[in-house]
């Protein structure tokens, strides 16, 4: 846990350093660092870690909810696991990519791509490190990599990216898929409630951290200069008849 806190603190200090190097133009709404943005992920992570360390919470809450989920799965799906959450976790990313290709949002294509890549790297590093360091056993006894939930940090990362880039209404739709995905991790007996809280905290924090670092990345890559390349993207679906039926596809055009 100490190593995780060191990684987390280092990332936060890097974000604050990036914010200190202000550029000529004003930060966008999503790039502005405000301590209030740390409240939600901080509370979620604190609750997740505290619940994991509490024998009372593990017995009275985690195991109780696990038992209820098993009963629910037996009643509604005959005890079978429903695996659509393996795909649903990526739905917000699909929405974010669609917005990138359509030219929507606060930022241009390159900045959105930078933010997406940075946030994914941050989430992968923090989530993998925490799994190895904490060693919490899954409720189905599959392994000792339960905390945090990888599905949950992925889907909440995508949902927060959508909210920050495209606004609260699109964010509401993305967060709906995030809560369904999180619920299914308990329904399928893969995670405890504490895993979901920690996963959501990581996803939300890393999405914001990527935007806080964007001014620094913009400076490194000289995207502020007039010579910075502009990229426009467009996608066009098509249907083409063939002797064996119709083929479907999509053409992608990038203009530099």
N, C-alpha and C positions, 0 to 999 in steps of 0.2 A: 504494500500500500504506500510506503514511503517513496518508492521509485515512481509510482503513478503520480503522486502529488508533485514530485519534482518535474516530471514531464508536463503536467497540467500547468504548473506555475511558470515554467519556461515558455510555454506557448502563449500564456496570457501576457507575460512581459514582452514577448516579441510583438504581440498585437499593439500593446501600449506604445512601444518604441516606434512602430509604423505610424501610429496616430500622431506622434510628436513631430514627425517629419511632414508637415503640412505642405500641400501643393498650392499653386496659385489659385486654381478654381475651388469653389466650395464643395465640400464633401456631399455626396448624395445621402439620402435618408438612411439607407442600409449601411453606409460606410462609417457613420458617426458612432464612436464609442461612447456609451452611456452605462454607468454602473448598474442602472435598473435592468439592463438586458442580461445581467448575470443572476438576477433573482430566481427566475424560473429554473434554469439548469442547476443553479446552486442548491435550491431547495430539493429538487428531484434527486440529485446525486447524494445529498446529505441524507435524505430519507431512505434511499436505496442502500447506502453503506450502513447506516444505523440499524435498519431493519435486518440486514444480513448478520450483523454482530449481536443482535438481540435474540436470546433463546425464546423469550416470550413471543416476540413477533413471528419467529419462525414456526412456532407451534400453533399459536392462536390465529394467525392470519395466513401465512404462506401455506401451511399444510391444510388448513381448513378450506381455503379457496381451491387448492389442488384437488382435494377430495370432492368438492362440489363440481369441479370441472370434469372429473372422471365420471360422475353420475350423469352430468349433462350430455357428455359424449356418448355414453352408453344408451341414453334415452333417444337422442336425435340422430345419431349416425351409427348405432349398433356397435359402439366401441371403436369404430374405425377412425383413423386420423384423416383430417381434411387438409390437404396440402396446398390449397390455392394461395395461402399466405407466402409461399416461396416465390410466387410471381407478383403478388400484390405489393410486396415491399418495394418494387421498382416502379410502381405506377407514378409516384410524384416525379421521379427522374424523367419518365417519358413526357410528362407535362412540361417540365423545365426545358427539355430538349426541343419540344414543339414550339415553345415560346422563343427559344434561341433562333430556330430556323425561320420563324415568322417575323423576326425583327422586333418583338415586343419587349417590354421591360425598361428598367432604368439605365441599363448598360448596353454596350454594343456586343457583338458576337464574341470577339476576342476576350473581353472582360468577363463575360458570362462563362466562357470556357475555362478561363483561369480560375475563377471562383469555384466552379464545379470541381475541377481537378484538385485544387488545394484542399477543399473541404473533404473530399473523398480520402485523400492521403492522411489528413489529420485524424479522421474518424477511424481509419484502418489501424493506424499506429496506436492510438489511445485504447481502442477496443481490444485489440490483440494483446497489448501489454497488460491490461487489467484482467483479462481472462487468465493469463498465465500466472500473474502475481496473486490473484485472489483464490483461484482453485476451488470455486464453489461447485458442489455436485448438483447436477440437474435433477429435477424431480423424478424423471424416468430412469435415473441411474446410468444414463448413457455414457457420461464422462464428467470430468470436473472442470468444465469450461462454461458454466451457466451464467456467471456475472461478468459483463452485462449481456443483454440479448442483442445478438448481431442483427437479427431481422429488425428489431425495434430501433437501434441506432441508425440503421440504413434508411428506414422509411421516415423517421422523424427528421433526419438530415435533409432528405428530399423535400419534405413538407415545409420545413423552415426556409429552405432555399426558394421555394415557390412563393411563400408569403413575403419574403424580403424583396424579391425581384419583381413580382407581378401584383402584389397588393393583397389585402386581407380576404377578399372574396374568393380569389383563386386559392389562397392559403387555407381557407376554411374547407374547401373541397379536398385539398391535399391532406389536411390533418384528419379528415374523416377516414381516409384510407389508412392513415397511420394508426388510429385508434382500433380499427378493425383488425389490422395486422397484429397489434399488440395483444388484443383479446385472444386471437387464434393461437398465439404462442402459449398461453395458459390452457386454452381449450385442448390443444394437442399434447399437453403435459411435457413441454420442452423447457419451460421457464417458470420461475417464481415471480411474484409481483415486484420484488426488489430488483430483479434483473431488468424488468421493463422500465422502472423508474430511472435506473442508472443508464440504460440504453437511450432513453428519450433525452436525458440530460446531455449525453455525449453528442447526439445528433444535433440538438438545438445549439449547443455551444460551438461546435465546429462549423456550422453554417455561418454563424455570426462572426466567428474568428476569421473565416476566409474573406468575408467582406471587409473586416477591419484591416486585414493585410493587403487588400487590393491596391490602396494608394502606394504602398511600398513596391509591390510588384509592377505597378504602372511606371514607377520611377526607374526601376531596374531595367525594364524592357523599353524605356523611352517612349511609352505610349502617350505621353503628354505632348510630345513634339509634333509639329505640323507634318513632319515626314513619317509619322507613325502610320503603318499600313491600315487601311480600312477594309473590313471584310463584310460582304453581304452574302447571305445564304438564302436559298430558296429550295423548297421541296415540292415535287409535283407527282401525285400518284397517277398510274396509268393502267389501262386494261388493253391487252393485245390479243386478238384472235389467232389461234393456231389450228392446224389440222386435227389436233387432239383435244381441243377445247380452248379455253381462255387462260392466258397467263396474266398474273397481277404483279405489279412492282411499283417502285418509286424512284424517281430520278432526283438527284441532289446536285445543286449547282452552287459553287463557291466563287465569288468574284472578289479579287484582290485589287 
